[in-house]
Every structure is written in structure tokens, then in C-alpha cells.
Amino acid sequence: MKTLLLNLGATAFLVSLALFTYDHFVVRPSLQIGVVDIAEVYRLKEREFTDLVTKTGAESDRQKALAMAEQFAKVLPIALDELSQECGCLVLLKAAVPATTPRTIDMTTALKLKIGITQ
């Protein structure tokens, strides 16, 4: 009888530990959603390009703007992927999420920092 209770207690402990681990590492992260306002990011970057191109200056400013645009096109997908890995959640466009919830995280500022937008 004592052995049976000991086995029952050990089994209950292991099942509880397994359920806690599953909840902590699988269920809770999947409930969290990161959102990014990509339209705002594009507007800010577009303003930088426009300021460079329309500035009274040499052809070098235009070449610099073109290089910035190419770099932005390479860095943006990488930064979005890194955001997803850092938060351990799905990152969606803000426009694709109809309403925010307590489990929704706005990651627009983090994206701006990753791609070098200071505004």
C-alpha cells in the first residue's frame, strides 16, 4: 500500500511537471502575437530617401539614397525574422490584426531600431 501511494505521488508529480513545461514553453508563447506597423516604417524611410534626393547637392546624395534603399530592402526581411525569434511569437502586420489583446505586443519601435530609423 505504501509503495502504491509513493508511485501514485511520483506519477502525479511527473505529470504535473510535464503539463507545466508544456504550458510554459509551447502554449503560452503561441498565444502571444507581435504586431508591426510596416506602413509607418515605410513612411519614415521614404522621408529619409526623399530628403536625401531633393536636397540641393551632388549626384553622390542620389547614389547614397539608392544605396540606402537597396540596404533597406535587404535588412527589412532579416529584421522581421529576428523579431519573431526574439519574442518567440508570430509577428504580423498591424493592419492584419483586427483588435489588440493583452497578448498583443507592438514591436514597431524594435523594428525601427533594428533597421536604423531613429524617429
The 8 nearest C-alpha neighbors of each residue, nearest first, counted from 0:
[[1, 3, 2, 4, 5, 6, 7, 8],
 [0, 2, 4, 3, 5, 6, 7, 8],
 [3, 1, 5, 0, 4, 6, 7, 8],
 [2, 4, 0, 6, 1, 5, 7, 8],
 [5, 3, 7, 1, 6, 2, 8, 0],
 [4, 6, 2, 8, 7, 3, 9, 1],
 [7, 5, 9, 3, 4, 8, 10, 2],
 [6, 8, 4, 10, 5, 9, 3, 11],
 [9, 7, 11, 5, 10, 6, 4, 12],
 [10, 8, 12, 6, 11, 7, 5, 13],
 [9, 11, 7, 13, 12, 8, 6, 14],
 [10, 12, 8, 14, 9, 13, 15, 7],
 [11, 13, 9, 15, 10, 14, 16, 8],
 [14, 12, 16, 10, 15, 11, 17, 9],
 [13, 15, 17, 11, 16, 12, 10, 18],
 [16, 14, 12, 18, 13, 17, 11, 19],
 [15, 17, 13, 19, 14, 18, 12, 20],
 [18, 16, 14, 20, 15, 19, 13, 21],
 [19, 17, 21, 15, 20, 16, 22, 14],
 [18, 20, 22, 16, 21, 17, 23, 15],
 [21, 19, 23, 17, 18, 22, 24, 16],
 [20, 22, 18, 25, 24, 19, 23, 17],
 [23, 21, 26, 19, 20, 25, 24, 27],
 [22, 24, 20, 21, 27, 25, 19, 26],
 [23, 25, 21, 22, 20, 26, 28, 27],
 [26, 24, 21, 22, 28, 27, 23, 29],
 [25, 27, 22, 29, 28, 24, 23, 30],
 [26, 28, 30, 29, 23, 25, 22, 24],
 [29, 27, 31, 30, 26, 88, 25, 87],
 [28, 30, 26, 27, 31, 88, 25, 89],
 [31, 29, 27, 28, 26, 32, 102, 88],
 [30, 32, 102, 28, 29, 88, 103, 33],
 [33, 31, 103, 89, 88, 90, 104, 102],
 [32, 34, 90, 104, 103, 105, 89, 106],
 [35, 33, 91, 105, 93, 90, 92, 106],
 [34, 36, 107, 92, 93, 106, 37, 105],
 [37, 35, 93, 38, 39, 107, 92, 40],
 [36, 38, 40, 39, 35, 41, 92, 93],
 [39, 37, 41, 40, 36, 42, 43, 35],
 [38, 40, 42, 37, 41, 36, 43, 107],
 [39, 41, 37, 43, 38, 42, 44, 36],
 [40, 42, 38, 44, 39, 43, 45, 37],
 [43, 41, 45, 39, 40, 44, 38, 46],
 [44, 42, 46, 40, 45, 41, 39, 47],
 [43, 45, 47, 41, 46, 42, 40, 48],
 [46, 44, 42, 48, 47, 43, 41, 49],
 [45, 47, 49, 43, 44, 48, 50, 42],
 [48, 46, 44, 50, 45, 49, 51, 43],
 [49, 47, 45, 51, 46, 64, 50, 52],
 [48, 50, 46, 52, 51, 47, 53, 45],
 [51, 49, 47, 53, 48, 52, 54, 46],
 [50, 52, 48, 49, 54, 53, 60, 64],
 [51, 53, 49, 61, 54, 50, 48, 60],
 [54, 52, 50, 51, 49, 55, 56, 48],
 [55, 53, 51, 52, 56, 50, 60, 49],
 [56, 54, 53, 57, 52, 51, 60, 50],
 [57, 55, 54, 60, 58, 59, 53, 52],
 [56, 58, 59, 60, 55, 61, 54, 62],
 [57, 59, 61, 60, 62, 56, 63, 52],
 [58, 60, 62, 57, 61, 63, 56, 64],
 [61, 59, 63, 62, 58, 57, 51, 64],
 [62, 60, 64, 52, 58, 63, 59, 65],
 [61, 63, 59, 65, 60, 64, 66, 58],
 [62, 64, 60, 66, 61, 65, 59, 67],
 [65, 63, 67, 61, 62, 66, 48, 51],
 [64, 66, 62, 68, 67, 63, 61, 69],
 [65, 67, 63, 69, 64, 68, 70, 62],
 [68, 66, 64, 70, 65, 69, 71, 63],
 [69, 67, 71, 65, 66, 70, 64, 72],
 [68, 70, 66, 72, 71, 67, 65, 73],
 [69, 71, 67, 73, 72, 68, 74, 66],
 [72, 70, 68, 74, 73, 69, 75, 67],
 [71, 73, 69, 70, 74, 75, 68, 76],
 [74, 72, 70, 71, 75, 69, 76, 77],
 [73, 75, 71, 77, 72, 76, 78, 70],
 [74, 76, 78, 77, 72, 73, 71, 79],
 [77, 75, 79, 78, 74, 80, 73, 72],
 [76, 78, 80, 74, 75, 79, 81, 73],
 [79, 77, 81, 75, 80, 76, 74, 113],
 [80, 78, 82, 76, 81, 77, 75, 83],
 [79, 81, 77, 83, 78, 82, 76, 84],
 [82, 80, 78, 84, 83, 79, 85, 77],
 [83, 81, 85, 79, 84, 80, 78, 86],
 [82, 84, 80, 81, 88, 85, 86, 90],
 [83, 85, 87, 81, 82, 86, 80, 88],
 [86, 84, 82, 87, 83, 81, 88, 80],
 [85, 87, 88, 83, 84, 82, 33, 89],
 [88, 86, 84, 85, 83, 28, 89, 29],
 [89, 87, 86, 83, 32, 31, 28, 29],
 [88, 90, 32, 83, 33, 91, 87, 31],
 [91, 89, 33, 34, 83, 32, 88, 92],
 [92, 90, 34, 33, 93, 35, 89, 95],
 [91, 93, 35, 95, 94, 34, 36, 37],
 [92, 94, 34, 36, 35, 95, 96, 91],
 [93, 95, 92, 96, 97, 36, 91, 35],
 [96, 94, 92, 93, 97, 91, 34, 98],
 [97, 95, 93, 94, 98, 92, 99, 91],
 [98, 96, 95, 99, 94, 93, 100, 92],
 [99, 97, 96, 100, 103, 93, 95, 94],
 [98, 100, 103, 101, 97, 96, 102, 104],
 [99, 101, 103, 102, 98, 104, 32, 31],
 [100, 102, 103, 99, 104, 31, 32, 30],
 [101, 103, 31, 100, 32, 104, 30, 99],
 [104, 102, 32, 100, 101, 33, 99, 31],
 [103, 105, 33, 106, 34, 32, 102, 31],
 [106, 104, 34, 107, 33, 35, 103, 108],
 [105, 107, 109, 35, 108, 34, 104, 33],
 [108, 106, 35, 110, 109, 36, 105, 111],
 [109, 107, 111, 110, 106, 112, 105, 35],
 [108, 110, 112, 106, 111, 107, 113, 82],
 [109, 111, 113, 107, 108, 112, 106, 114],
 [112, 110, 116, 108, 114, 109, 113, 115],
 [111, 113, 115, 109, 110, 114, 116, 108],
 [114, 112, 110, 111, 115, 78, 109, 116],
 [115, 113, 111, 112, 116, 110, 74, 75],
 [114, 116, 112, 113, 111, 117, 110, 71],
 [117, 115, 111, 118, 112, 114, 44, 43],
 [116, 118, 115, 112, 111, 114, 43, 108],
 [117, 116, 43, 111, 108, 112, 115, 40]]
